Amino acid sequence: MRMAMLVAVAMLSACAGEPVARADVSVETLREVGDRFDQAQIAKDGAVLQTLVADDLIFIEGDGTRSGKKAFIDGWTDPALSFEPIAIEDRVFVPLGPDAGIVGGEVVLRGRANGAPFASHIRFADTFRLKNGTWQATHIQVTRVPANK
């Protein structure tokens, strides 16, 4: 009986084969996620940002300060700020497996803060993960580009 059990286990094991790895997230999906995220920021859409930003977000600001979800969303939805349309340059999309990827680029944010014009030239890297069927930003790194670059 023991021998029959061993033979049955061996046969089932042989049928199992290698697990099939899921493909990396597509660049197209990362582009769509990044576009939706950027549009929500410029539109100051706090409700959409609440969905697209993970509760445990790590946000490294341009001055090196580490913040979280609340500070990130508060910064984009501040009523004293308004933003002009943006054009992101040097965009990059880096798949990190089936459920994660980085979206990066360079942009000059322009608008008004308390009525005064401002411009901020930055490079950014937004890391997204697919959590419970929703793509969310989990880590955001911003670097200010000096005015002479």
C-alpha positions in Angstrom: 0.0 0.0 0.0 2.8 2.3 0.9 4.5 1.7 -2.5 1.2 2.5 -4.3 0.9 5.8 -2.4 4.5 6.7 -3.4 3.9 5.9 -7.0 0.7 8.0 -7.0 2.5 11.0 -5.4 5.3 10.7 -8.0 2.8 10.6 -10.9 1.0 13.7 -9.6 4.2 15.5 -9.1 5.3 14.8 -12.6 2.0 16.3 -13.9 2.4 19.6 -12.0 5.1 21.0 -14.2 6.8 24.4 -13.6 4.7 27.2 -12.3 4.0 29.8 -15.0 5.4 33.3 -14.2 3.0 36.2 -14.8 4.3 38.7 -17.3 5.6 42.1 -16.2 3.1 45.0 -16.2 3.0 46.6 -19.7 4.6 50.0 -20.4 1.1 51.0 -21.7 -0.5 50.2 -18.4 2.2 52.2 -16.5 1.6 55.1 -18.9 -2.1 55.0 -18.2 -1.6 54.8 -14.5 1.0 57.7 -14.5 -1.3 59.9 -16.7 -4.3 59.4 -14.4 -2.1 60.1 -11.4 -0.6 63.3 -12.9 -4.0 64.6 -14.1 -5.5 64.1 -10.6 -2.7 66.1 -9.1 -3.0 69.1 -11.6 -6.8 69.0 -11.3 -6.5 69.0 -7.5 -8.8 66.0 -7.4 -8.5 64.9 -3.8 -11.0 62.1 -4.1 -9.1 60.5 -6.9 -5.8 61.0 -5.1 -7.2 59.3 -2.0 -7.7 56.2 -4.2 -4.4 56.4 -6.2 -2.2 57.0 -3.2 -1.4 54.1 -0.8 -2.1 54.7 2.9 1.5 53.8 3.6 3.0 56.1 1.0 6.6 57.2 1.4 7.0 60.6 -0.1 10.5 62.0 -0.4 10.1 65.7 -1.1 12.5 67.9 -3.2 14.3 69.0 0.0 14.8 65.5 1.2 12.0 65.6 3.8 10.1 62.3 4.3 6.4 62.7 4.3 3.3 60.5 3.8 -0.1 60.4 2.1 -1.7 63.3 4.0 1.2 65.7 3.3 1.3 64.7 -0.4 -2.5 65.1 -1.0 -2.7 68.3 1.1 0.1 69.8 -1.0 -1.7 69.1 -4.3 -5.1 70.2 -3.0 -4.1 73.4 -1.2 -6.7 76.1 -2.1 -3.9 78.7 -2.2 -2.3 76.9 -5.1 -3.3 76.7 -8.8 -1.5 74.9 -11.5 -1.0 75.4 -15.2 -1.2 72.5 -17.6 2.0 70.4 -17.6 4.2 68.8 -20.2 6.2 65.9 -18.9 9.5 65.3 -20.6 12.0 62.4 -20.5 9.3 60.0 -19.4 10.4 56.6 -18.2 8.4 53.5 -17.5 10.1 50.6 -15.7 8.1 47.4 -15.1 9.1 45.7 -11.9 7.0 42.5 -12.3 3.3 41.9 -12.8 2.2 44.1 -9.9 4.7 47.0 -9.7 6.4 49.6 -11.8 8.1 53.0 -11.8 6.9 56.0 -13.8 9.3 58.9 -13.9 10.0 62.1 -15.8 10.9 65.8 -15.7 8.5 68.7 -15.5 8.4 72.3 -14.8 5.4 72.9 -12.5 4.0 76.4 -13.0 1.1 78.2 -11.3 0.2 80.6 -8.5 0.7 80.3 -4.8 -1.3 82.8 -2.8 -1.7 84.9 -6.0 2.1 85.0 -6.8 3.4 83.1 -9.8 5.8 80.2 -9.2 7.8 77.7 -11.2 9.4 74.6 -9.9 11.6 72.4 -12.1 11.7 68.8 -10.9 12.5 65.2 -11.7 10.3 62.5 -10.2 10.0 58.8 -9.8 6.6 57.4 -8.8 6.5 53.7 -7.8 3.2 52.1 -8.2 1.9 48.7 -6.9 -1.3 46.9 -7.8 -3.1 46.5 -4.5 -6.5 44.8 -4.4 -7.1 45.5 -8.1 -6.1 49.2 -7.8 -2.8 50.8 -8.9 -1.5 53.0 -6.1 1.5 55.1 -5.6 3.6 53.6 -2.8 6.8 55.6 -3.1 7.4 59.1 -4.6 10.8 60.7 -4.9 11.1 64.3 -6.1 14.4 66.0 -6.9 14.6 69.7 -7.6 16.6 70.6 -10.7 18.8 73.7 -10.2 17.8 76.8 -12.2 21.0 76.7 -14.3 20.4 73.2 -15.7 
